[in-house]
């Protein structure tokens, strides 16, 4: 069977012998709404588990609204206008609203980035801040059950009414992204973020899992300790079009978003394949290896130990993280990276851990724009110029009649093994 695999803005073809093909994981994607504003307005009119905004806010109240930063696909410039309109109709002045860009430990956003996130009109009309780890003030709201101090941005805590705006999607160690992540990590202190993310090594901290997941559970605690009066969340398809919107109680918004994400992107297989051909969804998800590792992680959760993963990712901007690069240089094993992260968790270094762990457990082939000698010597991947060459090589080195699974959208897909297998 011939299969097309996303690669940058193009597609690469590969022919898989029918006798070897285990399956092709397809999504149940919904088409984006041609009237996203109507969806948002409807959600605001019928909030889940919460009163209408006109009842929650009063003239003179100060409002803090946390939105995602430039590393997330959330269409904030589409979600905010209807929300701000509702606040205005409820008697809230523009001068009483502060929009907080939740940068976590990411670099502060540039002026152009802020305008891109919010739209030029909103960026000019409202007070916009972000949590700068170097200069912002964080206030403790208490200890989590994991004995971590939860420190949150003061400006958010000082507001009379607190709101969160984000999209909901899979996350490889928090289970799902969105809503409560708008508190931790988005507007939390570096120490709070590091302590939380260091729990990624827990066996329950995996994609699509919230049960007993300490990363998620502490994020929920942080949100409840800091407070959230109203949330607005959405789910996007792979082209970043809005397919669902909910407003109101943050936990109910999150729950509804998760259900739709699973309907579209969760799949089940009965057995682990010997070989997985996985694409990082093409551009922009495969713009660098840092981002493309999400697809590698997806494949690593379902392929047999010692099996082959063929990662298709253009990576036209290289590795995408200086810290990721430095950690690969400094630490030759995943156990060394794990120890360093447990001592001092750093965002970026965790990708090096996943990288080393995958190399130690599987055979990794990479089809990319990166130089072959760099891929081989520095990344410890097997470089190939075509998906076909990589697959043929993997089949020849996988014993008798190896099974091949294809994941064309590895970044946004979640695959689990059925319990009966």
N, C-alpha and C positions, 0 to 999 in steps of 0.2 A: 504493500500500500504506500502511495506517495502522500507525504504530510508536509504542510507548510508551517515553518517555525518563525515567529517574529524575531527580527534582528534589526535594531535601530529603527529606521523608518521603512525598512524593506522586509522581505520574507525570504528565508532560505528553505530549499526543498530537500527532503530526505526520503529514500525508499526503504521501507521496512518489510522484510519477508513475512508473509502472512502467518507462517508457522511460528514465528517468534513474537508477533505482536500480541501483547497482553491487553492493551487498551489505549485509548486516547481520552484523556480527561478533558471534558468540555464543560464550559460554564453555562449556567442558566440565566444569563444576563438579561436584564430588563432594558428596554429602550428608554433613554432619558426623556424626561417630560419636556414638551414644547412650551409649557407654561409654568416654569419653576416658581415664579412669583406667586401664582395662584396656590400652588402646593404649600408654600411657606405661609401665606396668609391664612389658609385653611387650618394649618397646624397651630398657628397662633390663636385662632378663634376657638379651637377645641383642644385646649391643653390637657395632657394626660396627668391625672392625679394632682392637679394644681388648679388654683383659681386663675381667672383671666388676669392678664397683666394690669388692667385698669383697677383691679382690686388689690393687687400686690403692691403697686407703687402709688405714691401720693406726691403732689406738687411740692417741690423743695427737697425731695429725697435725692441723695447722691447715689449714682448708679455706676457700678464697675462691670464691664463686659470683657471677658477673656476670649481672645480669638487665637487660632493657630498661627504659627509663624510660617516662614517661606519654605520650610522643609516638608510641609504637608500639603496635600492637594485640595483641602477644604475650600469651596468657593465662597469665601467670606464676603467678597464684594457683592454676591447675590443674596446671601442670607441676611446681611445686616440691614439693608434699606427697609424691608418690611418691619423688622424688629424696631428700628429707630423711629419709624413712622408710628407704630403702636405706642411707643413711649411718649412721643410728642403729643399724640391725641389724648394721652392720659395726664397731660399737664407737666411733663418733665422737660426742663430747659436743656438745650444743647450744652450749656456751660456746666451742668450738673452731671454730665456723663463722661466717664473716663474709659477709653478703650485700651485694653492691655494686650499687647502681643506676647503670647506665651513662648518665649524663646528657650526656656529651660537653661541648658548649658551651651546652647548654640551661640554663634557670633551675633552681636547686635545687628538688627536689620538696618540697611541703608535707607535713605530717604526714598529712593526709587523703589526699593522693596516694600516699604510701608505703603506707598501709593499703589503698588501692584496688588498687595493683599487687600486693602480696604477700598480701593477706587479713589481717584483724585479728589472728588467732592467731599467724601467723608474724611479723608486724611487731612484736608484743609480746615474742615468745619469743627472737628472735635479734638479734645485733648487726648493725645495718643502717647502712651508710654510703653516700655518693655522692661522685663526684669534683667537688669545688667548685674551679673554676678560680682562685678568689681565695685559697684557703687550703690546698688539698691539696698533698701532696708528690709530685712526679713524678721518676722515675729513668730515665736513659738506658739503653736495652738495646742500643744500637748504631746504625749508619747503615744506611739502606736503599740499594738500588742507585741510587736517585734522589738520593743524597747528602743525605737528610733525616735529622735526628736523631730517633730514635723514643723518645719519653718516655712512660712508662706509670706509672700510679698505684702508689705504693710498697706499699700494703697488699696489692695483688694479687700483686706480685712476691715479697713476703715469705712468702706462704702455701706450705705444703708441697705441697698439691695444689690445682690451679687448674682451675676449671670455668666453662663458658659455657652460658647458657640463652637461646635466642631463637627467633623465628619467621623463616621464609625467604620472601622475596617479591621482586618486581621493584624495582629502584632505578634512577633515570634517569641517573645517571652512574657509579655503582659496578657497574652491571650487574644485581646482585641484592643485596638486603639480607640480613642475618643472619650468625650465627656469627663470622666474622673481624671484622665491624663491632662486635662486643662488646669488642674491644680498641681498634681504631682505626675510628671516633672515640670509642667509648663511654667508655673509661677512659684516654684519652691527653691530653696537655697541649694547650693552645690552639694553640701554635706547631706542634706535630706535625699537628694536625687541619687547620690553615690551609694548611700546605704540601701536605698530601695532597689536600685538596679543590680547591686551585688548579689541579690537573691535570685538572679537569673539562672544560677547553677542548680537550683532546686529542681527535682524531677518533674514537678507539676507546672513549672514555668515554661509552658510551650504554647505554640500557636493554637488558637481555637479552644483553649482550656481555661476556665475560670475556677473550677473546683479545686480547692486546696492550693491554689496558685498564690504564693505569698506576695509576689509583685503586685498582682491585681488587688488582693485583699487589703494591702497597705495603702494602695492608691484610693480605694473606697473609703478607708478610714480617714485619710487626709482630706478628702472632699467633705466628709461629714463633720470633721473637726473645724475646717475652715468655713464651711457653710456654702450652700448654693440655693438660691431662691427660685431660680428658673433656668432651664436649659433649652437650647435649640440645637438639634442634631440632625444630620442627614447621612444618607448612604449614596455613594456614587458608583457608576459602572466603570469599566476599564478605560473609557474615554473621558472620564471625569464629569459626566453628566449626572444631574440629580435624579435619582429614581425613588427616593423616599425621604420624607421630612416629618419630624415629630417635635413637639414642644411641651414644656411643663416640668414635672418632677424628673430630676436627672437620672434616677435609676430606671424609671419607666421608659424614658427616652432611649437610654442605653439598651435596655432589653429589647425594645422593638427594632432598633437598628441591628442588633446582633441576629435576630431572627431573619431579617431580610438578607443580611450578608451571607448567612448560612444557606438560605434558599438558593442564592445565586452562585455561590462559590465553594460550597462544601461538597465533597464527593467521598465515596467509600469504595475500597477495593478489597477483594477476598484474600489476596496473597501478595507477598512482597515480590517485586520483580528483581531480576538479576541486573538489569540495565534501566536507567531512567534518562530519557532525553528531555531536558528541561530548558525552556526559554524564560528569560527575565522580563517577558511581556513587551520587549522592544522599547523604543523611546517613549517617555523619558526614563523609564525604570531601569534601563541598561546603560545609562549615560556613563556610569563608572562601576568598578567592581564592588565598591562599598555598598552601592544600592543593589547590585545584581546578586550579592550574597544571600539576599532574602529568598531568591529562587533556589539557590544551592541548598539552603537550609530546608526548604520544603521537600526537595528531592531526598535529602539525607534522612528524613523521618520515615520514608516508606521503602527505600531500596534495601536489599539484603546486605548484611555486613560483609565487607570485602567485595561488594559489587561495584558497578561502574556508573558514574554520573557524567553525562555529557551536557555541559553548561553552554548555552548559546546566548552571548551577551556582547554587544559591540564594544562597550567601554571606551568610547572615543575620548573621554576626559581622564583616562588612566585609572588609578586606584581610588581617587576621590577623597582621601583623608590622609593627612600627614602622620597622624598618630597611628593609624592603621598600618601605614608603611613602616614607621619606626618600630612598632611592636613585632612585625614580621622579621625585621632585621635583628632585633635584640633577642627574641625568644624563639628557639628552634622547636619547642614542644608546647602543646596545649596546656599541659600540667603547670609549666612555668608561667604561662600567661594567666592561668586561673589563680595561682598563688599571688601574683602581682595585683590582680584585680581584687582579690579578697582583702589585700592589705590597703589598696587605694584604687577604688573603681574609677575608671575614666571612660567617658563616652568615646567610642572610636576604637579603643583597645579591645572592646568586647567582640568586635568584628574579626579581629585577628585571632581570637580564641576559637570562634566558629570555623574560621578558615583552617587553622592548624588541626582542629578536631576532625574535620572532614577529610583532610589529607591523610591523617593517621588511620582512618576507618575505611575509606573507599578509594577507588581509583577515579581521579577527576580529570576529565578532558575539557578543554576550553576552546571554543571557537570565538575569536574576538579580533579586534584591531590592534591588540597589544603585540609587541615584538616577541617572536617565538622563544628566543633565548631567555628573555625576561620571565616569560610564563613558565618555562622549564626550570630554570635555575633559582629564581627568586620566589615564585609562587608555588613551586613544586607540583604544578599541574602538567598534564600532557597537552601540548599545543597541537592543534590541527587547523588546516586551512578550510576544511569543509565539514559539515555535519555528517555527510555520508562516509568520509574517510574515518572519522572518529567512531561512528557506529560499527562500521565493518571491523575495525580494530578491536572494539569491545566485544563483539560477537565472537570473533576468532579466539579471544582470550577468556571466554566465560564458560567453558565446558560445553556439554551437549545441550542443544536446543534451548539456549537462554531466553528468558522472557523479557520483553521490552515494553516499558510503559512510557507514554509521551505526555508531557505536561507543557502545552503551548503557553500557558499563563501561570508560570510558577510563582511569580511575585504575589499574585492576588488569589491564588487557589489554595484551598486547604484540603488535604487528602488524609484519610485515616483508614486503618486496617480494621475490617469488621471483626467483632469479638468472636465470631464463630470460626475464624481462620486459625 
